[in-house]
Amino acid sequence: MRFHSKQEHEELLKNVVEEHRIVKRIKDLQEARAAGCRTSSEADTYIGQKRRREAEEDARRVKESVEAGPSGKILLRVKSEFNSSPRGNTRGPSSLDAAGKNTAITSFLDEWDLTGFPGVDLLSESEKRLCQEMKILPSHYLNMIKVMSMEIMKGNITKRSDAYGLFKVDTSKVDRIYDMLQKKGLANV
C-alpha cells in the first residue's frame, strides 16, 4: 500500500536528510558560540579544529586497542566492558564483495572469539562453545546462569518459560541456558 508516489518518497527522504544536516549544523554553531566564537569564520575554524581533535583521539584509541590474536590476526578490543564485542568494532569505509555484501561486517559476524573477555576463564569448554554459538559474552552468560539459579532455588522458576520474563534476550537463548542448567542438575527435568 502506497500513500505517495516514488518521486514524493524520494523528495521526503531528501528533505529528512537535509533537515538532519541543518540540525547538526545548528548544534555545531551553538557549541561554537558557547565556546566564544562570534563570527561564522571563527565558528567554522572552531568546528574544524574540534573534528580534527576528535579524529586524532579516535585514531589514538584505535592504536591503543589493537592487539595480535593467537593466529597472528589483528584483534580490536575496546577498553570499556560495556562497549566491547567479540565481533570487533569497525568504523569508516568498508569493502563490498562481488555480491554487494559488506565483507568487514560478515567476517566479524562469522568470528566470535571470546579470548580475553571477562569470565571466559570460568567457563567449561561446553559453556564456551554455547556462548560462541549463541553469540553472547561470558559475563552475560554467567549473569544469566546466576539469576536463573537463584530464581530456581527460590521456586520462582519451575519450567523454562518462567525464565523468559527475566531477560531481554531471545527466548531460544534462555531455553539453551536452561538446558545447560538441567545438564548441571540445577533445574528440574
WOHUUR-V708981 format. One record per residue. N is the residue number from 1. RES is the residue in one small letter. PSI is psi as a letter, one per 30 degrees, with the letter a starting at -180 (* if undefined). D_CENTER is the distance of its C-alpha to the mean C-alpha in whole Angstrom. Layout:
n & res & psi & d_center
N & RES & PSI & D_CENTER
N & RES & PSI & D_CENTER
This chain:
n & res & psi & d_center
1 & m & k & 34
2 & r & k & 34
3 & f & f & 35
4 & h & l & 35
5 & s & l & 36
6 & k & e & 34
7 & q & e & 35
8 & e & e & 34
9 & h & e & 31
10 & e & e & 30
11 & e & e & 32
12 & l & e & 30
13 & l & e & 27
14 & k & e & 28
15 & n & e & 29
16 & v & e & 26
17 & v & e & 25
18 & e & e & 28
19 & e & e & 27
20 & h & e & 24
21 & r & e & 25
22 & i & e & 28
23 & v & e & 26
24 & k & e & 24
25 & r & e & 27
26 & i & e & 29
27 & k & e & 26
28 & d & e & 27
29 & l & e & 30
30 & q & e & 30
31 & e & e & 29
32 & a & e & 31
33 & r & e & 34
34 & a & f & 33
35 & a & f & 33
36 & g & g & 36
37 & c & k & 36
38 & r & f & 39
39 & t & l & 39
40 & s & e & 37
41 & s & e & 38
42 & e & e & 37
43 & a & e & 34
44 & d & e & 33
45 & t & e & 33
46 & y & e & 31
47 & i & e & 28
48 & g & e & 29
49 & q & e & 29
50 & k & e & 26
51 & r & e & 24
52 & r & e & 25
53 & r & e & 24
54 & e & e & 21
55 & a & e & 21
56 & e & e & 23
57 & e & e & 20
58 & d & e & 17
59 & a & e & 19
60 & r & e & 21
61 & r & e & 17
62 & v & e & 16
63 & k & e & 20
64 & e & f & 19
65 & s & f & 16
66 & v & k & 18
67 & e & l & 19
68 & a & k & 21
69 & g & l & 20
70 & p & f & 23
71 & s & g & 24
72 & g & f & 24
73 & k & l & 21
74 & i & k & 19
75 & l & k & 16
76 & l & k & 13
77 & r & k & 12
78 & v & k & 11
79 & k & e & 14
80 & s & k & 12
81 & e & e & 11
82 & f & f & 9
83 & n & f & 7
84 & s & l & 7
85 & s & k & 6
86 & p & f & 9
87 & r & f & 8
88 & g & l & 9
89 & n & k & 8
90 & t & k & 11
91 & r & l & 12
92 & g & a & 16
93 & p & k & 18
94 & s & l & 17
95 & s & l & 20
96 & l & k & 21
97 & d & a & 23
98 & a & f & 26
99 & a & f & 25
100 & g & g & 23
101 & k & k & 19
102 & n & j & 17
103 & t & e & 18
104 & a & e & 15
105 & i & e & 12
106 & t & e & 14
107 & s & e & 15
108 & f & e & 12
109 & l & e & 12
110 & d & e & 15
111 & e & k & 15
112 & w & i & 13
113 & d & k & 15
114 & l & f & 15
115 & t & k & 17
116 & g & f & 17
117 & f & k & 15
118 & p & k & 16
119 & g & f & 18
120 & v & e & 19
121 & d & f & 22
122 & l & f & 23
123 & l & k & 22
124 & s & l & 25
125 & e & e & 25
126 & s & e & 24
127 & e & e & 22
128 & k & e & 20
129 & r & e & 20
130 & l & e & 19
131 & c & e & 16
132 & q & e & 16
133 & e & e & 17
134 & m & f & 15
135 & k & h & 12
136 & i & l & 11
137 & l & l & 11
138 & p & e & 15
139 & s & e & 15
140 & h & e & 14
141 & y & e & 16
142 & l & e & 19
143 & n & e & 18
144 & m & e & 19
145 & i & e & 22
146 & k & e & 23
147 & v & e & 23
148 & m & e & 24
149 & s & e & 27
150 & m & e & 28
151 & e & e & 28
152 & i & e & 30
153 & m & e & 33
154 & k & f & 33
155 & g & g & 34
156 & n & f & 31
157 & i & j & 30
158 & t & f & 33
159 & k & l & 31
160 & r & e & 27
161 & s & f & 27
162 & d & f & 28
163 & a & f & 24
164 & y & e & 22
165 & g & f & 22
166 & l & f & 21
167 & f & k & 17
168 & k & h & 15
169 & v & l & 14
170 & d & k & 16
171 & t & f & 20
172 & s & e & 20
173 & k & e & 18
174 & v & e & 20
175 & d & e & 23
176 & r & e & 22
177 & i & e & 21
178 & y & e & 25
179 & d & e & 26
180 & m & e & 25
181 & l & e & 27
182 & q & e & 30
183 & k & e & 30
184 & k & f & 30
185 & g & g & 33
186 & l & f & 31
187 & a & l & 31
188 & n & k & 34
189 & v & * & 35
